Amino acid sequence: MLKYLSLGILVLQTTSLVLTMRYSRTLKEDGPRYLPSAAVVSAELLKITVCTIIVLVQNNWSVRAMNQQLKEEIMNKSSETLKLAVPAGIYTLQNNLLYVALSNLDAATYQVTLKYAACALCQFTVCGVMAVLMACVSSGFAGVYFEKILKETKQSVWVRNIQLGLFSFVLGLLGMLLYDGESVRQSGMFQGYSAITCVVVVLQALGGLVVAVVIKYADNILKGFATSLSIILSTLISYFLLVDFNPTSAFFGGAVLVIAATFLYNYEVNASSSTAVKV
């Protein structure tokens, strides 16, 4: 039940994040636009805070017990903690690339391109597709790597998220200072923030938590299947509500290949599992 519930939430979160992020990056407002690098750092900080509260609740609201657990699992097991630096760096890069992609692509094209390279049939801008393809490759590697770490140890998924978030926060902060340091010094980290920006940050933080639960209790491949439904929802909402997407025959060709590939892969996995059971 937890597996399918988390997958359902992931579909809604992915669709909502893509659409709100696209809307926030194309919304015309007075003043400077918010900094994507700052939004990534804010999301990581929020994710760490939520996970810390969950660990506190699991320790019956005992701050001392929580601190002891975190010290034991993070500080005393430094080699295990350092393993999270790899996916943290990749996820930080990916999250920044998503902002670049959705600043140049409509939500539907972004969703399809993110899933498979077959979607080169879709129409897109060069900058946007390069960003989303890099995000796609990095996401696949980081997802498999993170799944391996989660399933090989008995540590709490929330503690693992804190470890991951700490690295992501530091790397994201460094990236923000290097790339947007001048803007931050002039107008502050939260320049251009609005209600919709806060929604994007919350959805991005929620995504990190839900993905960890899905990978822990399902797997990284099953996580990818949720994208098919998200593609359909994003396409419909992008066309009817955001009115920033004009579907073409090329787009539908790419979308059909994406969804067909997903179901064929699922069929192949199920067939292999059935054969193994019979033998």
Disulfide bonds with the S-S distance in Angstrom:
none
